[in-house]
Amino acid sequence: MRIEYVREVPVLSAMLRFLVRTAATAVGLWVATALPGINVTATGWSKALTLFGVAIIFGVVNAVLKPIIKVLGCLFYLVTLWLIALVVNALLFLLVGWLAGQLGLPFEVSGFWNAFWGTIIVSVVSWAITVILPDERR
């Protein structure tokens, strides 16, 4: 009897990693809605889909704008010992809330400090979930 092993398809593996990371971000966003200034007005499955959509926007904004900001603001990052990163993340979170509103998603972030604490919550929850879930690349 001959057993053949099925090779892992790289595209499916990458898609699965993307879905897991996006779901982790969506869970982080859901936890962040406990703050008074971060709201999702949808309910049920609509709320889950809204959070998943906002997580995709969050990922795109972080993938596109964050590296540009780091390069342009390299000196500020060095001078402030990377504390400016917290401010940048909060401003990007506010941008995600605005973009979600422009796209018709019922997600709202009101105020800098809500965005500041919200981004910390999303980061910690997303990190914890990705640590718990195994990644064969590590």
C-alpha positions as CSV (number, residue, x, y, z in Angstrom):
1,M,0.0,0.0,0.0
2,R,1.4,3.3,-1.0
3,I,0.5,6.5,0.8
4,E,0.9,9.8,-1.0
5,Y,1.1,13.0,0.8
6,V,-0.8,16.0,-0.5
7,R,1.4,19.0,-0.7
8,E,0.2,22.2,0.9
9,V,-1.0,24.7,-1.7
10,P,0.7,28.0,-1.0
11,V,-2.2,30.1,-2.1
12,L,-4.7,28.4,0.2
13,S,-2.2,28.6,3.1
14,A,-1.8,32.4,2.5
15,M,-5.6,32.8,2.2
16,L,-6.1,30.9,5.5
17,R,-3.5,33.1,7.3
18,F,-5.2,36.2,5.9
19,L,-8.6,35.0,7.2
20,V,-7.2,34.1,10.6
21,R,-5.5,37.4,11.0
22,T,-8.5,39.3,9.8
23,A,-10.8,37.4,12.2
24,A,-8.3,38.1,15.0
25,T,-8.5,41.8,14.2
26,A,-12.3,41.6,14.1
27,V,-12.4,40.0,17.5
28,G,-10.1,42.8,18.8
29,L,-12.4,45.4,17.3
30,W,-15.3,43.7,19.0
31,V,-13.5,43.8,22.4
32,A,-12.7,47.5,21.7
33,T,-16.4,48.3,21.3
34,A,-16.6,48.0,25.1
35,L,-15.1,51.5,25.1
36,P,-17.8,54.2,25.2
37,G,-16.5,56.0,22.0
38,I,-16.2,53.0,19.7
39,N,-19.6,51.8,18.4
40,V,-21.1,49.3,16.0
41,T,-24.7,50.0,15.5
42,A,-25.5,46.7,13.7
43,T,-26.7,43.6,15.5
44,G,-26.3,39.8,15.0
45,W,-24.6,38.6,11.9
46,S,-24.6,42.1,10.5
47,K,-22.4,43.2,13.4
48,A,-20.0,40.3,12.8
49,L,-19.8,41.2,9.0
50,T,-19.3,44.8,9.9
51,L,-16.5,44.0,12.2
52,F,-14.9,41.7,9.6
53,G,-15.2,44.5,7.0
54,V,-13.7,47.1,9.3
55,A,-10.9,44.6,10.1
56,I,-10.1,44.4,6.3
57,I,-10.0,48.2,6.1
58,F,-7.8,48.2,9.2
59,G,-5.4,45.8,7.6
60,V,-5.3,47.7,4.3
61,V,-4.7,51.1,6.1
62,N,-1.9,49.5,8.2
63,A,-0.3,47.8,5.2
64,V,-0.4,50.9,3.0
65,L,0.0,53.9,5.2
66,K,1.9,52.7,8.2
67,P,5.2,51.9,6.3
68,I,5.0,55.3,4.5
69,I,4.5,57.1,7.8
70,K,7.4,55.2,9.5
71,V,9.8,56.1,6.6
72,L,8.7,59.8,6.6
73,G,8.6,60.1,10.3
74,C,11.7,58.0,11.1
75,L,13.4,60.8,13.1
76,F,10.3,61.3,15.3
77,Y,10.2,57.6,16.0
78,L,13.8,57.7,17.1
79,V,13.6,60.9,19.1
80,T,10.4,59.7,21.0
81,L,11.7,56.2,21.5
82,W,8.8,54.8,19.3
83,L,6.2,56.4,21.6
84,I,5.0,58.4,18.6
85,A,3.8,55.0,17.2
86,L,1.0,55.0,19.7
87,V,-0.2,58.4,18.4
88,V,0.2,57.3,14.8
89,N,-1.8,54.1,15.5
90,A,-4.6,56.1,17.2
91,L,-4.7,58.5,14.2
92,L,-4.9,55.5,11.8
93,F,-7.7,54.0,13.9
94,L,-9.6,57.3,13.6
95,L,-9.0,57.1,9.8
96,V,-10.4,53.6,9.7
97,G,-13.5,54.7,11.6
98,W,-13.9,57.5,9.0
99,L,-13.4,55.2,6.1
100,A,-15.8,52.7,7.5
101,G,-18.4,55.5,7.7
102,Q,-17.7,56.6,4.1
103,L,-18.2,53.0,3.0
104,G,-21.6,52.7,4.8
105,L,-20.4,50.5,7.6
106,P,-22.0,51.2,10.9
107,F,-18.7,51.6,12.8
108,E,-17.9,54.8,14.6
109,V,-14.8,56.0,16.5
110,S,-15.3,59.3,18.4
111,G,-12.3,61.1,19.7
112,F,-8.6,60.6,19.9
113,W,-8.4,59.0,23.3
114,N,-11.0,56.4,22.4
115,A,-9.0,55.6,19.2
116,F,-5.8,55.5,21.3
117,W,-7.1,52.9,23.8
118,G,-9.1,51.1,21.1
119,T,-5.9,50.5,19.0
120,I,-4.1,49.2,22.1
121,I,-7.0,46.8,22.8
122,V,-7.1,45.6,19.1
123,S,-3.4,45.1,19.0
124,V,-3.2,43.1,22.3
125,V,-6.2,40.9,21.4
126,S,-5.0,40.3,17.9
127,W,-1.5,39.5,19.1
128,A,-2.9,37.1,21.8
129,I,-5.1,35.2,19.3
130,T,-2.3,34.9,16.7
131,V,0.0,33.6,19.5
132,I,-2.5,31.0,20.6
133,L,-3.2,29.8,17.0
134,P,-0.3,27.8,15.5
135,D,1.5,29.0,12.4
136,E,3.5,26.5,10.6
137,R,5.8,29.1,9.2
138,R,7.2,29.9,12.7
